[in-house]
Amino acid sequence: MKRPAPQAVAQVQQPVAPLPKLDAQNLLALFKEKNFTLDEVRTGERPVPRIVLAGLPRDLGKMDSVDDRKQVFVNTMLPLVLLVNEEIERDRARLMALRDSLKGAAPTSAPTSAPTAAAPKDGVPADAPAGGPVGGPVGGNVVEAALRVPAPAAPKAAAQPGVGMGSGAGVPAAAAPALSPLDQVWVARLAARYGMDPSRKIDLDALLRRVDVVPVSMALAQAAEESGWGTSRFAQHGNALFGQLTWSEEEKEGITPRNRRPGDTSRFRKFEDLLDCVRVYMQNLNTHDAYAQFRATRASLRRQGKPLDTLLLLNTLDKYSELGPVYVKSLRSLIRTNGLRDFDQAVLHNEPQQIVVQVKHAG
């Protein structure tokens, strides 16, 4: 099967020395020691500490209390989801500033205020899938013109080579602002990372529709649903929390399901650590053709100045699982039953250091 942003973004993450390996009960004690209580996070009384678990404790499923099991899982996942969203927000803020500078407008405020998204062009959403595979030149208004250092101003009105606006309108060449070579290289790399072809003209509005966060409650719900609250074999042995599949022939890259159908070569993808898994999950939602409607709906909410509504966005995830609408219904129930939307307003602590925690895998 298959928030507002923090008040300040720590520019440099400095992991401290890893703590001794901990089991599930000792993790609960660590969370308490660090004042990481979910009730206070829900009410906004406390920020979320930057605790990074490399993996889930192997004895998580053996905990007698279901509530304790869920608490360990949410305490583990919440900082990771916020950290990856913070990375995305940093890129998005820079990209918005570059986009606004090219338009000659005052810089748009940081991602905490809903950014502007470009309207569909010629009746076709700019983020509509292009039919290519994930990682290839998919989505976006990609028009011909390689990304390169801007040539001297031409006598005719033209947009800057390599970078375009969603409106398609040019500005007089003599007054046209230009990105620096370093900014152009950064945009090209960002576009490639988000599934757009950097060798062609890059529509910054289309790219912004991809470079955006995933609601915390959505990520928590999908991780809980796909991994059995962190107790599945794939989560325990492969840090696989979101049901991502791989067809690679490299055994080290996947875990074979015990009930795999004859002729099916797919396996569940393995990850070095949980943070890597969360990054790939959000990358998947932000690039794959199957989730173009998710991105379009998110952009529409941004355009209207509305918060990212998890329950509305869930309607676009029917392709995430072969269960389709049943899967979406299950996620809705899980979010409501466990009050996960409370965490959509959670923010990370502004401390510059992360606490890196290893877990016990024996037993």
N, C-alpha and C positions, 0 to 999 in steps of 0.2 A: 504494500500500500504506500499503495505506496505505503502623549504624556507631556504632558509637556516635557521639554528637555530639562536636564539639570540646570540649576542656576548658573553654574560655571563648569566648563569642560576642562578637565585636567589635560594639559597638552602633552605631558610626559608621564607615562606609566612606568613605575619603578618597582618591580616585584621584590618583595623581601625574601629572605631565606625561607624555603619551604618548611612548614611545620611537620612534626612527626606524623606518620601515617595513622589515620583515625578510623574507627569503626562508626557505625550509625549512632550509637548512644553517645559516644564522645563528640561526634559532630554536633549533636543537640546541645551538649555542654559548651562547645566552642561558640555556637551561635548566641547562646545566653550570655557568655562572657563578653562578647562583642556587642551586646545590647541589640542584637538583630532579632527583634521580636516582630512577627508578622502583624499582630494586632496594631502595633504602633506605626508600622509602615502603611497599613490600610488607611489609618486616619490622618496620615501625613505628619505625625508627630516626630518621626525619625527618618533620616535618609537611609539608604541601603549601603552597607559597608562593601568595599571592593574585595570580597572573598571569592577567590577563584579555585574551585575544585577541579582537579585534573580528571577525576572520574567519580562514579557513584560507589558507595561502600557495598561490598559484595553481600553483606548481611542485611541489606535494606529490607528485603522481602521477608526476613525472619522476625522483624519487629512485631511485638504482640499488638501494639496499638496502631490501628489504621490511621488515626489522626497524627500520630508521631511520624509515621511513614510519609504521609503527605507533607508534613511540615518540613522534614529533611529534604524532600524533593523540591518544594517551592523555595526554601531557603538556598538550595543549591542553584536552581535555575534562574531565579530572579536577578542576581547580580550579573550573570552571564548574558542574559537577554538585554539588560540595560547597558552593559559594556559594548555589545555589538551595535546596538542602536546609537550609542554615543559616537562610535567610529563613523557610522553612516551620517549622523547629524553634522559631524565636523566636515566631512566631504561635501555634504549638501549646502552648508553655510558658505563654503568657499566657492562652490559652483554658482550659487545664487548671486554672490557678490560679483563674480565675473560676468554672469549673464546681465545683471543690472548695469554694470559699467559699460558694456557694449551697447546697451539701449540708451545710455546717457541719462539714466534715472538715478535717483538717490538709492543707495543700497537697501535692499529689502531686509527687514529685521530678521534675526536669527530664527532657526526652525521652530522656536516656541510659538511664533505666530504663523498661522497657516499660510504657506507660500502660495504664490500664484502659479496656476498651471495653465498651459496654453490650450486654447479651444481647438476642436477638431478642424482640420484643414480640408477643404473640398468635400466635406461630409464624411471624411474618414478619420477616425481617431489617430493621432500621431503615434500612439503607443500600440496600434493594432499589430498583431503578429505578422511577420513576413514569411512565415512558413519554413524557416531554416531551423536547424537543430540548436539546442541550447549551447551557448558558448560561441556560436557563429554570428554572422551579421543579421540579427533579428530585431524587429520592432523599430520604432522611431522614424521620423522623416529624414531619411538618409539620402542626401542628394549628391550628385557628382561634384567632386573637387577635393583633392587631397589636402590633409592638414599640413601646413607648412608655415614658415615664417612669412608674415605679410609682405607683399611686394609694395613698392612705393605707390602712393596714392595715384589712382587713375583719374582721368578727366571726367569719366562718367560715374554716375551714382552706382555704388556697389557695396554689398556687404563684405565683411572681412573674409578672406579666403579661409576655408577650413572650418569655420564656426558660424552657425546660423541661428536665427530666431524662429520661433514657431510661427510667427505671423508672416514670415517670408518677405517683409518689407525691407528695402535697403535704405541706407542713409547716405547723404552726400559724402563722397570720398574724402574731400578735404577736411570734413569734420568727423569722419568715422573713427571711433576709438579702436584700438587694437590690443589684443592680448600680447603679453611679452612672450618670447620664445619658451621660457620656463613654464609659463601658464599653459601654453599650447601643448607642450609635452605632457603636462599633468592631466589636462583634459583628455588627451588622446589615450593615455593609459587608463584613466577612469572609464572612458567609453568602452575600451576593450574589456575591462573587467566586468562591465555591465552588459555585455553581449551586443555591443554596437561596433560597426566596422570603423576603426580609427583611420583607415586609409581614405575614407570618403568624408564629405562635409558632415560635420556633427551639429545636429540641432540641439542646442543646450536645453530648450524646454522639454524636448523629448527625453533627453538624458535625465533631467530632473524628475521626470515621472518614474524613473527607475531608482534613482538615488534617494530613497526615502525609507523611513522606519517601518517596522512591523509592530502593531499594537502588542503590548506586553501580554495582555490576557489571551490573545490569540496564540502567541508562541507558547505560553504555559499550557494552554489547553491541548494544543496539538502534541506537545511533548508528552504530556500525561497520557493522552489517548493512545499514542503510537507506541509508548514504552511501558505501559502498565504502571505508571507512576515510578518509572525507573527500575522496575524489577524484571523486565524481560531479558532473555538471554542476549539479545542484540545490544541492549543498553549496557548490560553488565560486562560483556566481553568485547564490545566494539564501540562503546560510547555513542551508539546509534539511537537517537531519541526521536527522530522524525520520520522514520520509515523510508528513508531514501534508498533507492536501489542502484545497483551497479551491474553492468554486463561485462566488466573487465575479466580477462582470463587470469589475472594475477590473484592467486589465492589470498595473499596478504591484504587485498583491498576489499574483501567481502566475507560475509558469513552466510552459509547456505541454510535456508529454512528446512526444517525436518520434513515438512509436508509439501515440499515443492512438487508441482505437477510435472509429469514426464514431458521432456522437450523444452521446459522452461530453464533458461540459463541465468536468470537474474539471481542476484544475491543482495543481502542487505549490506550497504556500505559501512566500512569501519573507519574510525577517526582516531587521531593521535590523542585527542583530549576533548572534553565537552565543549570548550570554547570554539574549537575548530568546527565541531558539529553544528553549533548555533550559527556560525558565520555562513556555512554552506547552505543551511536551511533558508536563511534570509536572502542569500544570493539566488537561490532557486526561485523563490517567490518574485524576486525583482528582475529576473531575466527570462524565465522559461515562457514559451508561447502559451502554455496551458493556463497561465495566470495573468494574461493580458487584461482580462476583465477586472481582476483584483486591483491592478495598477491603475486602470482607468477610473474605477470607482473611488479609489484613494485620492487620485488627482482631482476628481470632481468635488470631493469633500474639502480638499485644500482650496480649490477655487472659490467655494462658497464660504470659506472662513470657518468651517465647522471642524470639530474634533474628529479624530479617526474612530469611527463607531465600529467596534469589533463585531457586534451582532449583524450589522449591515454588511460588513466586508466578508463575513462568513458565507454569505450567499454565493460568493464568487469562487468558493473552494470545492465545488462539487466534483471537480476533476482531480482533486488531490488523492482521492481513494476510489477504488473500484466500487465502493458502496454508494458513491454519489450522494444524493440528498439524505440518505440514512446517516452517512458520516457527518454531514453538516448538522443534522438534528442532534446527534450524539455530542458534538462539540458544544452546541448551545446549552444542552442540559448540564454538561460538565462545568461550564463556566458559571451558570446560574447557581447550581448546587454548591459549588465551592467558593462563590463570591470572588471570582478571579478578576472581574472588572475593577475591583478596588485597587488593584496594582497598576492600572493604566496611568495613575497619577504618581507613581513611585519615582523617586529620583535617587541618583547615586550620591554617596558622600563625596565631598570635594577634596578629600585627602589624596595626595599624589601617589600613594603607594597601594599596591595590591597585596593581599595576603594569600599566598599560594598554598593550597592544602592538598596533600596526597592522601589517598585512602587505602585501607587494607583490602587486599584482594584474596586473602586466604580464607578458607572456610566458607 
